[in-house]
Amino acid sequence: MAGRSVRAEQTGATRELILTAAERLFAERGVYAVSNRQVSEAAGQGNNAAVGYHFGTKADLVRAIARRHAGQVEEIRGRLVAEAGDARDVRTWVSCLVRPVTGHLAALGSPTWYARFCAQVMTDPALYPIMIEESLASPSLRVAVDGLNRCLADLPEPVRAERGAMARHLILHTAAERERALAEGTPTPRATWEEAATGLVDALVGLWTAPVTGPA
């Protein structure tokens, strides 16, 4: 029993080392520019087959990295949507979309790689569906989107879909650019992740509530 417990702890520790190394390398170089051998070496594993042994395919590894962060993000968003209740203002629900991400990044400390990892994956046609699937598994995200949609009932559906895509890109890439700047020690427009979230919420409220012109 004790031997199995030790082996389980060692396996868990090895998996964490691989996840940390893969997230950093994928964030900095892109997913398909990084080999399993490079991930294994960065994780301090002498066995170059360690990544495949513990995670299977590269897509499986990407999914595992996403799930590694999902619980903390879900916890923050769950708290925010509970506080929102049946709010009828766009800002409240936009905050529920933005602040779980920025709050999680703030809690991780610096440097972080999660936002840049997500940006790399979301721009890859083969891996993009994984991130969408994992996002849709979030109960609190569905509540937040439903709350936002209730506030935008008069917005034509095609425009709502269009602005939803714009909002996803803005949240993702704004967070990734700030994360990169912090890692490189370059100046950022806002001093903290909390302040960055406020600026992003302001911009997204403007995006969602902007007038509609032309055909929709």
C-alpha positions in Angstrom: 0.0 0.0 0.0 2.8 2.4 0.9 4.7 1.6 -2.3 1.6 2.3 -4.4 1.1 5.6 -2.6 4.7 6.7 -3.2 4.4 5.8 -6.9 1.1 7.7 -7.2 2.8 10.7 -5.7 5.7 10.4 -8.0 3.5 10.1 -11.0 1.5 13.1 -10.0 4.6 15.2 -9.5 5.9 14.1 -12.9 2.7 15.1 -14.6 2.8 18.5 -12.9 6.3 19.1 -14.1 5.3 18.1 -17.6 2.2 20.4 -17.6 4.2 23.4 -16.3 7.0 22.9 -18.9 4.5 22.3 -21.8 2.4 25.4 -20.9 5.5 27.6 -20.8 6.9 26.3 -24.1 3.6 26.3 -25.9 3.0 29.9 -24.7 6.4 31.1 -25.8 6.9 29.2 -29.1 3.5 27.8 -30.2 2.1 24.3 -29.8 3.4 22.7 -32.9 6.8 24.3 -32.8 7.5 22.3 -29.6 8.3 18.6 -29.6 7.5 16.1 -26.9 11.3 15.7 -26.5 11.6 19.4 -25.7 8.8 19.3 -23.2 10.4 16.2 -21.5 13.8 17.9 -21.3 12.3 21.1 -19.9 10.4 19.1 -17.3 13.7 17.4 -16.3 12.6 14.0 -17.6 15.4 11.7 -18.9 12.8 9.6 -20.8 11.8 11.4 -24.0 8.6 9.3 -24.1 7.4 10.7 -20.8 4.9 13.1 -22.4 3.3 10.4 -24.5 3.2 8.0 -21.6 1.5 10.4 -19.2 -0.8 12.3 -21.6 -1.0 10.5 -24.9 -1.3 12.9 -27.9 -0.4 16.6 -28.0 -4.2 17.4 -28.1 -4.6 15.4 -24.9 -1.8 17.4 -23.3 -3.4 20.7 -24.4 -6.7 19.6 -22.9 -4.9 18.7 -19.6 -3.3 22.1 -19.4 -6.7 23.8 -20.0 -8.3 21.7 -17.3 -5.5 22.4 -14.9 -6.7 26.0 -14.7 -10.4 25.5 -15.2 -11.3 24.8 -11.6 -9.8 28.1 -10.3 -11.4 30.1 -13.0 -14.8 28.4 -12.4 -14.6 29.1 -8.7 -14.1 32.8 -9.3 -16.8 33.0 -11.9 -19.2 31.0 -9.8 -18.9 33.5 -7.0 -19.4 36.4 -9.4 -22.5 35.0 -11.1 -24.0 34.2 -7.7 -23.5 37.8 -6.7 -24.9 39.0 -10.0 -28.2 37.2 -9.4 -30.8 38.4 -11.9 -28.9 41.6 -12.8 -30.1 43.4 -15.9 -27.1 45.5 -16.7 -24.5 44.6 -19.3 -21.5 45.6 -17.2 -22.3 43.1 -14.5 -22.3 40.2 -16.9 -19.3 41.4 -18.9 -17.4 41.5 -15.5 -18.4 37.9 -15.0 -16.7 37.1 -18.3 -13.5 39.1 -17.8 -12.7 39.1 -14.1 -12.4 35.3 -13.6 -9.6 35.2 -16.2 -7.7 38.3 -14.9 -8.3 37.2 -11.3 -6.9 33.8 -11.9 -3.8 35.3 -13.6 -3.3 37.7 -10.7 -3.5 34.8 -8.2 -0.9 32.8 -10.2 1.8 35.5 -9.6 4.3 36.4 -12.2 5.5 35.3 -14.6 2.5 33.4 -16.0 2.0 31.6 -19.3 -1.7 30.7 -19.2 -3.0 33.6 -21.3 -0.4 33.2 -24.0 -1.0 29.5 -24.0 -4.7 30.1 -24.6 -3.9 32.6 -27.3 -1.7 30.1 -29.1 -4.3 27.4 -28.9 -7.2 29.5 -30.0 -5.5 30.5 -33.2 -4.8 26.9 -34.1 -7.6 25.4 -36.2 -6.9 21.9 -35.0 -6.8 22.8 -31.3 -9.4 25.6 -31.2 -12.3 23.1 -30.8 -10.7 21.7 -27.6 -10.7 25.1 -25.9 -14.3 25.8 -27.0 -15.4 22.4 -25.8 -13.7 23.0 -22.4 -15.2 26.4 -22.1 -18.7 25.2 -22.8 -18.3 22.7 -20.0 -18.3 25.6 -17.5 -21.7 26.0 -15.8 -20.9 29.5 -14.6 -19.9 30.6 -18.1 -23.2 29.5 -19.5 -25.0 31.5 -16.7 -22.9 34.5 -17.5 -23.6 34.3 -21.3 -27.3 33.8 -20.7 -27.4 36.8 -18.4 -25.6 38.9 -21.0 -28.0 37.8 -23.7 -31.0 38.8 -21.6 -29.5 42.3 -21.5 -29.1 42.3 -25.2 -32.4 40.9 -26.3 -33.0 43.7 -28.7 -29.6 43.2 -30.5 -30.0 41.2 -33.7 -28.7 37.7 -33.4 -26.1 38.0 -36.2 -24.7 41.2 -34.5 -24.7 39.4 -31.1 -22.8 36.5 -32.6 -20.3 38.9 -34.3 -19.7 40.9 -31.2 -19.4 37.7 -29.1 -16.5 36.6 -31.3 -14.9 40.1 -31.0 -15.3 40.0 -27.3 -13.6 36.6 -27.0 -10.6 37.8 -29.1 -10.4 41.0 -27.1 -10.4 39.3 -23.7 -7.9 36.6 -24.8 -5.4 38.7 -26.6 -5.5 41.7 -24.2 -4.7 39.3 -21.3 -2.0 37.6 -23.4 -0.3 40.9 -24.3 -0.3 42.0 -20.7 1.1 38.7 -19.6 3.8 38.9 -22.1 4.7 42.5 -21.1 4.9 41.5 -17.4 7.1 38.5 -18.2 9.4 40.7 -20.3 9.4 43.5 -17.7 8.0 46.1 -20.2 5.5 48.8 -19.2 1.8 48.1 -19.1 -1.1 50.6 -19.5 -2.5 49.5 -16.1 -0.6 48.7 -12.9 -2.5 45.6 -11.8 -4.7 42.8 -13.2 -7.6 44.3 -11.4 -7.2 47.6 -13.1 -6.6 45.9 -16.4 -9.9 44.1 -15.9 -11.7 47.4 -15.4 -10.3 48.8 -18.6 -11.3 45.7 -20.5 -14.8 45.7 -19.0 -15.2 49.3 -20.0 -14.2 48.5 -23.6 -16.4 45.5 -23.9 -19.5 47.3 -22.5 -18.9 49.9 -25.3 -18.6 47.1 -27.8 -21.8 45.4 -26.8 -23.8 48.5 -26.5 -22.6 50.3 -29.6 -25.2 51.3 -32.2 -26.0 48.9 -35.1 -25.7 50.4 -38.5 -26.2 48.8 -41.9 -27.8 45.4 -42.5 -28.0 43.0 -39.6 
